[in-house]
Amino acid sequence: MTATVVIEQVTGAAPGGFHTRDSNAVASKSGTRYMTSDQYDSSLTTYPIPIPTNADGISGSYWVTHCLNCTVAPDTYIKNVKYYQTWTTSPLIDWHLGSGAKDGNIRPGLWIGISSDSIANAKVLTQGFPSGNYVQATGTEGTFGYYITGHAALGANNMEFYSGCSAPLSGGMVPIDHFDSLSNAYVVQSGQALGAATGRTYCIITQVVVGSGAVAGNKADKTATFSYTEA
């Protein structure tokens, strides 16, 4: 039997609530909105990411957690789960996210958590984490979200799974631009993710960072793609 797999967004205190993201559903269930609150209702516009007023300032959304949920089991397995977003120009330019930097590395853009020490390894080795390691996104609601990165200079309220990672740029997060096609996809879970059973794959987290000079307003929708091998 062909497996049935849905994308889920995870919110709330651990172990989290799992919310299906379905493009055929009503607006509040159809996608993901990056905001300064741990919410899954994508129709909300009450928690925008503030634009910093100082020249080198940046402000992050709350990080967002996604995974796949297999609700009808495959005959044999699901393996090699990957993730990518297709951009003709970078999120920084396409979404007009401004400029600035924190700690010399974190700057405006769309970021994803990474556990490998290189972008090349993130395309061949597992980067995601079990849903049992889910950590709720936090920050100051309506003002900013804490960063994915485990970099000590950015405080203790970061994603614990990536704490201490030695990945490039920010030690735990890199721009999504590096994973812009299936041939350059980010590896969520290498090898077998599920056998002939239902269940969830590993999770990923992403985050938007805004800098000074950003253009306010809703941004154009973009498509994120999960891929996997089934047998």
C-alpha positions in Angstrom: 0.0 0.0 0.0 1.2 3.5 -0.8 2.0 5.5 2.4 0.0 8.6 3.3 2.4 11.3 4.6 1.5 14.8 5.8 3.6 17.7 6.9 3.1 18.9 10.5 4.0 22.0 12.4 4.8 21.5 16.1 3.9 24.1 18.7 3.3 24.4 22.4 5.1 23.0 25.5 6.9 19.7 25.0 6.0 17.1 23.8 4.2 19.6 21.6 1.0 19.7 19.6 1.2 18.5 16.0 -0.8 20.5 13.4 -1.2 19.4 9.8 -0.1 21.8 7.1 -2.3 21.1 4.1 -2.5 23.4 1.1 -6.0 22.2 0.4 -7.3 23.2 3.8 -8.7 26.5 5.1 -6.3 29.5 5.3 -5.5 29.0 9.0 -4.4 25.4 8.3 -2.7 25.8 5.0 0.8 27.0 5.7 3.3 28.5 8.1 3.7 32.1 9.1 6.9 33.3 10.8 6.0 35.5 13.7 7.0 36.6 17.2 4.9 34.0 18.9 4.6 30.2 19.1 1.5 29.9 17.0 0.4 27.6 14.2 -2.6 29.6 12.9 -1.1 31.1 9.7 -3.9 33.6 9.3 -2.7 35.6 12.4 -1.2 39.0 11.7 -0.9 40.2 15.3 2.7 39.1 15.9 4.9 40.7 13.2 8.7 40.7 13.4 9.7 44.3 14.4 12.2 46.1 12.1 15.2 47.2 14.2 15.8 50.9 14.2 19.6 50.8 14.9 21.8 50.3 11.8 23.3 47.0 13.0 20.3 45.6 14.7 18.5 42.3 13.9 15.3 40.7 15.2 14.3 37.1 14.9 11.0 35.3 14.6 10.2 32.5 16.9 11.8 29.3 15.4 9.4 27.0 13.7 9.4 23.2 13.9 8.2 20.9 11.1 8.2 17.1 10.6 6.5 14.4 8.5 3.8 12.2 9.9 3.1 8.9 8.1 -0.6 8.1 8.8 -0.8 5.1 6.5 2.2 2.8 6.6 4.4 2.0 3.6 4.8 -1.6 2.5 8.4 -1.7 3.5 10.0 1.6 4.5 10.4 5.3 4.2 13.9 6.5 4.1 16.3 9.4 3.1 14.0 12.3 4.2 15.2 15.6 2.7 14.0 19.2 2.7 14.6 22.2 0.4 13.1 25.5 -0.6 13.4 26.8 -4.2 14.4 30.5 -4.5 15.4 32.3 -7.7 16.9 35.0 -5.4 17.8 34.7 -1.8 15.2 35.3 0.9 17.3 38.3 2.0 16.6 40.0 -1.3 13.3 38.5 -2.3 11.7 39.3 1.1 13.6 42.6 1.5 14.8 41.6 5.0 17.3 44.5 5.5 20.8 44.5 6.8 22.8 44.2 10.1 24.5 41.4 12.0 24.7 39.9 15.5 28.0 38.5 16.8 29.4 39.0 13.3 27.4 36.0 11.9 23.7 36.0 12.3 22.2 38.4 9.8 18.9 38.9 8.0 17.6 35.9 6.1 15.8 32.6 6.4 17.8 30.1 8.5 17.7 26.4 9.3 19.2 24.4 12.1 22.3 22.4 11.3 24.3 19.9 13.3 27.1 19.1 10.8 30.4 21.1 10.7 29.9 21.9 7.0 27.2 22.7 4.5 28.5 19.8 2.3 27.9 17.3 5.2 24.4 18.7 5.8 23.6 17.4 2.3 24.6 13.8 3.1 24.3 13.4 6.9 21.2 13.6 9.2 20.6 17.1 10.5 17.1 16.8 12.0 16.2 15.6 15.4 13.6 13.1 16.9 10.3 14.6 17.8 11.1 13.5 21.4 13.8 16.2 21.4 11.3 18.9 20.4 11.8 22.2 22.3 9.2 24.9 22.3 10.2 28.2 20.6 10.5 31.1 23.0 11.3 34.8 23.1 9.5 38.0 24.1 6.1 37.7 22.4 5.4 40.4 19.9 9.1 41.6 20.1 11.6 38.9 19.2 12.4 35.2 19.2 15.5 33.5 20.6 17.8 32.2 17.9 18.2 28.6 16.8 22.0 28.7 17.2 23.7 27.3 20.3 26.3 30.0 20.2 27.2 31.0 23.8 27.3 34.7 22.9 23.6 34.7 22.1 22.4 33.5 25.4 21.0 30.3 26.9 17.5 30.3 25.4 18.5 28.6 22.1 17.4 25.3 20.6 19.0 22.7 22.9 19.6 20.1 20.2 21.9 22.4 18.3 23.6 23.9 21.3 27.4 23.7 20.9 27.2 22.7 17.2 30.3 23.7 15.3 28.5 24.3 12.0 29.7 27.2 9.8 28.6 30.8 10.2 26.7 30.6 13.4 27.4 27.3 15.0 24.0 25.7 14.8 22.2 27.6 12.0 22.8 28.4 8.3 20.9 30.3 5.6 18.3 28.2 3.7 19.8 29.4 0.4 22.3 26.5 0.5 19.4 24.0 0.1 17.6 25.4 -2.9 16.8 22.2 -4.9 16.5 18.5 -4.5 20.0 18.0 -5.8 21.2 20.4 -3.0 18.7 19.3 -0.4 19.2 19.4 3.4 19.1 15.9 4.9 16.5 15.6 7.6 17.0 11.9 8.3 19.4 9.7 6.4 18.7 6.0 6.0 15.5 4.4 7.1 13.1 6.7 8.9 10.2 4.3 9.2 9.6 0.7 8.6 6.2 -0.8 7.6 4.5 1.3 10.3 3.0 4.7 10.9 4.9 7.4 12.8 6.8 10.6 12.6 10.1 11.3 11.0 12.8 13.6 12.4 12.0 17.3 12.8 13.7 20.5 11.4 13.5 24.1 12.6 13.7 27.3 10.6 13.6 30.9 11.5 13.4 34.4 9.8 15.8 37.1 10.9 15.0 40.8 10.0 17.4 43.7 10.0 17.3 47.5 9.8 16.0 48.8 6.6 13.7 45.9 6.0 10.5 46.5 4.1 7.4 46.0 6.2 4.4 43.9 5.1 3.4 40.4 4.2 5.8 38.6 2.0 5.2 36.4 -1.0 4.4 32.8 -0.2 7.2 30.3 -0.9 7.0 26.5 -1.2 9.0 24.2 1.1 9.4 20.6 -0.1 10.0 17.4 1.8 11.1 14.4 -0.2 11.7 10.8 0.7 12.1 7.3 -0.8 9.3 4.8 -0.3 9.2 1.0 -0.9 
